[in-house]
């Protein structure tokens, strides 16, 4: 091979070697700009050169860690439900009081106010100071009055009220086992037709009335 032939072959060979080196460059390495490298320098990858960004914020770039923290905070806030409001009692008890008694019988009175838009029915009552409690009404018979059990309980119309008073409907304590002294507060619980209950405290007062006799069938 002559010197002239060598001069013609070398440029082609060098061109081929450079092309082969460009094709075999590692993935992600910035290539094709300046083929010459600086000894000892760490290659710059695409991942290092381009930071993670969140588009549409208008505030520049945000790192992946910041984005993850924000998403976690949003999830935590969404997962915390607002506290539910307490249910409103279907009945409000006004001016409750109970007749004093050391034993035997007594009676409790109050005004039952319906706070709902549906009729409410009281079907039973209880108190720890008496072994037996009944819902009673007073009816007239030939000039005299008698007490008897209230059939169907006390019905309070929607938004209305029902008065329990001496000589009328009342809560009857049939067997007082704990003395009811003046000024003491006696707990009562009313049971409604739908199973709900309403509790209240009645103040003990001296009262000479409410001594009606029982109907013959009682």
Secondary structure, 3 states (H helix, E strand, C coil): CCHHHHHHHHHHHHHHHHHHHHHCCCCCECCCCCCCCCCCCCCCEHHHHCCCCCCCCCCCCCCHHHHHHHHHHHHHHHHCCCCCCCCCCCEEEEEEEEECECCEEEEEEEEEEECCCCCEEEEEEECCCECCEEEEEEEEECCEEEEEECCCCEEECCCCEEEECCCCCEEEEEEECCCECCCCEEEEEEEECCCCEEEEEEEEECCCCCCCEECCCC
